[in-house]
């Protein structure tokens, strides 16, 4: 086979050009720190890189979600803490007022403080986080307590035509909330909402139902069954019936305080969503504000003695327990979120390490390859200069 000058020249130029390409590729790795800059250079690395980057991006989004979850929970916890302090102060005032050494004027002053504390609780119920109401379930754009007048309509509203639908109101008394179930002889009957049975109209309703009856003269009758044991140790039902002061019941709109209890959930891991809000109806409710209003009225009523005021203390205790229970449940979820955060931190380290191993160039190796290729390139240029003979144009220059 005859080897010509043209063949030597073309081969030399081709090899030099390939050397330039290899040198450019190594320089790209050195300047970018990546193994490849185009998918065509290594499709396998490119495909794996897309998958690994998606995983890293997902972890970063979950970390942002964690921040939002902490904001919600921290705000709710702080609000419940302040609410508990307010209720404890109200309980202290009720305990203090139950001492008959205080005169009506002093109790009236306590009523003013209780009123201010109640209004402060209303503001806590409308607490916002990132411009969202946190105690109104999924309806975060509207306040749960929008009209305070709806929480105290007055008992006379039953007879002055203010109430068009008896089913749209609730009656609060002695720590219980009552809803309308029927009417007898023109008297509305309200049953304790926590008592689902018996239903109005059943044979044992009058013997077992806890209910309030509102008379046309604004009189209120409270009826409650109590169990008594006879000598034969059999259980029999007896009824406790008593007349209640008309100003000791609070009539409120059923929507006076929002009852939206739907959970606001934030996804913190793939397929794992955690509720970040509490059940607001367990703490901020007509029952809460109604019992505080009842205490205010009792403190303003000169006919109420210390013995009767003692009964309000247990009602406030019940609401404090609800606040503490919700806060404990929220704290349990915070602990779980913290464990998820630790898991995400581990996943982030792992995901970044895998992504780095897949697409990051080893700088030490790249520098060695660059120096080697530069030496090869110089040798190729030197060899080419010796092989390619001068042409006529070179002599003419």
Secondary structure, DSSP 8 states (H G I E B T S, - for coil): ----HHHHHHHHHHHHHHHHHHHHHHHHHHHH-BS-SSGGG-HHHHHHHHHHHHHHHHHHHHHHHHHHHHHHHHHHHHHHHHHHHHHHHHHHHHHHHTSTTS-HHHHHHHHHHHHHHHHHHHHHHT-EETTEETTSTT-TTS-S---GGGG---GGGGTSS--S-GGGEEEEETTEEEEEEEEETTEEEEEETT---S-TTSTTHHHH--EEEE-TTS-EEEEEEEEEE-TT--EEEEEEEEEE-GGGSEEEETTSS-------EEEEETTEEEE-S--GGGTSSHHHHHHHHHHHHHHH-TT--HHHHHHHHHHHHHHHHHHHHHHHHHHHHHHHHHHHHHHHHHHHHHHHHHHHHHHB--HHHHHHHHHHHHHHHHHHHHHHHHHS---HHHHH-
